[in-house]
Amino acid sequence: MKKLFLIALLTLSLFLEACGTLSNDPSSNTSYNSFSNSYNLLDYFPLDVGDKWIYKSHLHNLVFGKTILNQTYIDGKYSYIIIIYIINEENEKEYWCKNSTGIYFYDKYCGWIQIAPATMNIGNNYSYTAYCNYGTFNIKFILLGKEQIYTPAEYFDTLKLKKEIIINTNKGKILCTNYINLAKNVGCIKESLSCYYSTTDYLIFEKNYTLLAANITETIYGNETYLIK
């Protein structure tokens, strides 16, 4: 059951084009404050079939990758298939899309869930609600600012996005804090996530990982040997 609560959060940040009308429609489920001089976050989520990202988990001392494998339709939405794999272990699949309102992840219990809005201004925030079979996701996005991140791939100038997440379920409320550093035309460089039950300090889930290497539209970042699977 914990996987059902958290599956939409456990992704990182590979994103797609043209998902059409969404079941969790942002026009009715979101609220904005002023977005003057906004950053176009869609530029920070590059996508093409064949793009690949390799990450190092700091908590479990393992290396895993994400590759955009192909294109497909999910619930009538045009999306890409992303293969997530741990080296020498079984692959998993995720489905993502993006359109003019933001970036979305598909979960069979929720439909399309927004992972990030299309535009934000530093210091401003954006709120979104997704409705799932087991409860609701209330997500508050805050663009904290710019940050230079050193990784084994190279130095990156990034935008740092914070997500404050409340998951309401019939088993209680779960509180999550998620930080993501995004580099323009590269994608997610670094991510951390921690989730707790609201009534205790018991840690339900935690992740923390950094980019080792990437191949984005045939531009190589980091050690190319990581990209050979």
C-alpha positions as CSV (number, residue, x, y, z in Angstrom):
1,M,0.0,0.0,0.0
2,K,2.9,2.4,0.7
3,K,3.9,2.1,-3.0
4,L,0.4,3.3,-3.9
5,F,0.9,6.4,-1.7
6,L,4.3,7.2,-3.0
7,I,4.6,5.9,-6.6
8,A,3.8,9.3,-8.2
9,L,6.6,10.9,-6.1
10,L,9.4,8.4,-6.8
11,T,10.2,9.7,-10.2
12,L,12.6,11.9,-11.4
13,S,12.3,14.2,-13.9
14,L,12.1,13.1,-17.4
15,F,9.4,14.7,-19.4
16,L,7.4,14.6,-22.5
17,E,5.3,16.3,-25.1
18,A,1.6,16.9,-25.9
19,C,-0.5,14.9,-23.4
20,G,-3.7,16.7,-24.3
21,T,-6.7,17.1,-21.9
22,L,-5.8,15.7,-18.5
23,S,-8.0,13.8,-16.1
24,N,-6.5,15.9,-13.2
25,D,-7.1,19.1,-15.1
26,P,-4.9,22.0,-13.9
27,S,-7.5,24.6,-14.9
28,S,-9.7,23.6,-12.0
29,N,-7.2,22.1,-9.5
30,T,-4.5,24.8,-9.4
31,S,-3.9,28.2,-7.8
32,Y,-1.2,30.7,-8.7
33,N,0.3,33.8,-7.3
34,S,1.9,36.3,-9.7
35,F,4.2,34.8,-12.4
36,S,5.9,37.9,-13.9
37,N,9.4,37.3,-15.4
38,S,8.8,33.6,-15.2
39,Y,11.2,30.8,-16.0
40,N,9.9,28.3,-18.6
41,L,10.4,25.1,-16.7
42,L,9.7,23.1,-19.9
43,D,13.2,24.1,-21.0
44,Y,14.5,22.3,-18.0
45,F,12.9,18.9,-18.9
46,P,14.5,18.0,-22.3
47,L,13.1,14.9,-24.1
48,D,13.8,12.8,-27.0
49,V,13.7,9.1,-27.7
50,G,17.1,7.7,-26.8
51,D,17.9,10.3,-24.1
52,K,19.5,8.7,-21.0
53,W,20.3,9.8,-17.5
54,I,22.5,7.8,-15.0
55,Y,22.2,8.6,-11.3
56,K,24.0,7.6,-8.0
57,S,21.8,7.0,-5.0
58,H,23.6,8.3,-1.8
59,L,21.3,6.3,0.5
60,H,21.6,2.8,-1.0
61,N,25.0,3.1,-2.8
62,L,23.6,2.0,-6.1
63,V,23.6,3.3,-9.7
64,F,20.3,3.5,-11.7
65,G,19.4,4.9,-15.0
66,K,16.5,6.3,-17.0
67,T,16.1,6.0,-20.7
68,I,13.3,7.4,-23.0
69,L,12.5,4.2,-24.9
70,N,9.6,5.0,-27.2
71,Q,6.3,6.8,-27.6
72,T,2.8,5.6,-26.9
73,Y,-0.8,6.6,-25.8
74,I,-1.9,6.3,-22.2
75,D,-5.6,7.2,-21.4
76,G,-5.7,8.8,-24.8
77,K,-2.7,11.1,-24.0
78,Y,0.4,11.1,-26.2
79,S,3.3,10.2,-24.0
80,Y,6.7,8.6,-23.9
81,I,7.8,5.3,-22.3
82,I,10.6,5.7,-19.8
83,I,12.6,2.7,-18.7
84,I,14.0,2.9,-15.2
85,Y,16.6,0.3,-14.4
86,I,19.0,-0.6,-11.7
87,I,22.2,-2.0,-13.1
88,N,21.9,-5.8,-13.3
89,E,18.3,-5.8,-12.0
90,E,14.8,-5.8,-13.4
91,N,13.6,-2.8,-15.4
92,E,10.5,-0.8,-14.6
93,K,8.4,1.5,-16.9
94,E,7.0,5.0,-16.3
95,Y,4.9,7.2,-18.5
96,W,5.3,10.9,-18.7
97,C,4.0,13.8,-20.8
98,K,4.2,17.6,-20.9
99,N,2.1,20.3,-22.5
100,S,1.6,24.0,-22.1
101,T,0.4,23.7,-18.5
102,G,3.3,21.6,-17.1
103,I,4.9,18.2,-16.7
104,Y,2.9,15.1,-15.8
105,F,3.4,11.5,-14.6
106,Y,0.9,8.8,-15.1
107,D,-0.3,6.6,-12.2
108,K,-3.0,4.0,-12.7
109,Y,-4.6,4.9,-9.4
110,C,-4.7,8.7,-10.1
111,G,-4.4,9.2,-13.8
112,W,-2.1,12.1,-14.8
113,I,-0.4,13.9,-11.8
114,Q,1.4,17.2,-12.3
115,I,5.1,17.0,-11.4
116,A,5.9,20.7,-12.2
117,P,4.1,23.7,-13.7
118,A,5.2,25.0,-17.1
119,T,6.4,28.4,-15.7
120,M,7.4,29.9,-12.4
121,N,9.1,32.9,-11.0
122,I,11.8,32.7,-8.2
123,G,10.1,33.2,-4.8
124,N,6.6,32.5,-6.1
125,N,4.5,29.4,-5.6
126,Y,1.9,27.3,-7.3
127,S,-0.5,24.8,-5.8
128,Y,-2.1,21.7,-7.4
129,T,-4.4,18.9,-6.3
130,A,-4.6,15.4,-7.8
131,Y,-7.5,13.0,-7.0
132,C,-6.6,9.3,-6.6
133,N,-8.5,6.2,-5.7
134,Y,-7.0,6.2,-2.3
135,G,-7.1,9.9,-1.5
136,T,-5.7,13.2,-2.7
137,F,-2.3,14.7,-3.4
138,N,-2.0,18.4,-2.5
139,I,1.3,19.8,-3.9
140,K,2.8,23.2,-3.4
141,F,5.6,24.1,-5.7
142,I,8.1,26.8,-4.7
143,L,10.9,28.0,-7.0
144,L,13.7,28.8,-4.5
145,G,16.3,30.2,-6.7
146,K,19.5,29.5,-8.7
147,E,22.2,27.1,-7.4
148,Q,25.4,25.8,-8.9
149,I,25.7,22.1,-8.4
150,Y,28.9,20.0,-8.8
151,T,28.3,16.4,-9.9
152,P,30.6,13.7,-11.3
153,A,29.2,14.7,-14.7
154,E,30.3,18.4,-14.4
155,Y,29.3,21.7,-12.8
156,F,25.7,22.8,-13.6
157,D,23.9,26.1,-13.1
158,T,20.5,25.0,-11.9
159,L,17.1,26.1,-10.7
160,K,16.1,24.7,-7.3
161,L,12.5,23.6,-7.0
162,K,10.9,22.7,-3.7
163,K,7.7,20.6,-3.4
164,E,5.6,20.4,-0.2
165,I,3.3,17.4,-0.6
166,I,0.4,16.3,1.6
167,I,-1.1,12.9,0.8
168,N,-4.5,12.4,2.3
169,T,-5.5,8.7,2.6
170,N,-7.9,6.6,4.7
171,K,-4.9,5.4,6.7
172,G,-3.8,9.0,7.6
173,K,-1.9,12.0,6.3
174,I,1.6,11.7,4.8
175,L,3.8,14.8,4.6
176,C,6.7,14.9,2.1
177,T,9.3,17.4,1.2
178,N,11.0,17.2,-2.2
179,Y,14.0,19.2,-3.6
180,I,15.0,19.0,-7.2
181,N,17.8,20.8,-9.0
182,L,17.2,21.3,-12.7
183,A,19.6,22.3,-15.4
184,K,18.4,23.8,-18.7
185,N,18.4,21.4,-21.6
186,V,19.7,18.6,-19.3
187,G,17.0,17.8,-16.8
188,C,17.2,16.7,-13.2
189,I,20.8,17.0,-11.7
190,K,20.0,16.3,-8.1
191,E,16.9,15.2,-6.1
192,S,16.0,14.4,-2.5
193,L,12.7,13.3,-1.0
194,S,11.6,12.5,2.5
195,C,8.1,11.4,3.7
196,Y,6.6,11.1,7.2
197,Y,3.2,10.3,8.7
198,S,1.8,13.6,10.1
199,T,1.2,12.1,13.6
200,T,4.7,10.7,14.1
201,D,8.3,11.4,13.1
202,Y,8.5,7.9,11.5
203,L,10.3,8.1,8.2
204,I,8.2,6.3,5.5
205,F,10.4,6.9,2.5
206,E,13.6,8.7,1.6
207,K,15.7,9.1,-1.5
208,N,18.7,11.3,-2.4
209,Y,20.6,11.0,-5.7
210,T,22.9,12.9,-8.1
211,L,23.6,12.8,-11.8
212,L,26.6,10.7,-12.9
213,A,26.2,11.0,-16.6
214,A,23.7,11.8,-19.3
215,N,23.3,11.6,-23.1
216,I,20.8,14.3,-24.2
217,T,20.2,14.5,-28.0
218,E,23.7,13.0,-28.5
219,T,25.4,15.5,-26.1
220,I,27.4,13.6,-23.5
221,Y,27.7,14.8,-19.9
222,G,30.1,13.0,-17.6
223,N,31.8,9.6,-18.0
224,E,30.5,7.9,-21.2
225,T,31.2,4.4,-19.8
226,Y,28.2,4.9,-17.4
227,L,25.9,5.2,-20.4
228,I,26.8,1.8,-21.8
229,K,24.2,-0.7,-20.4
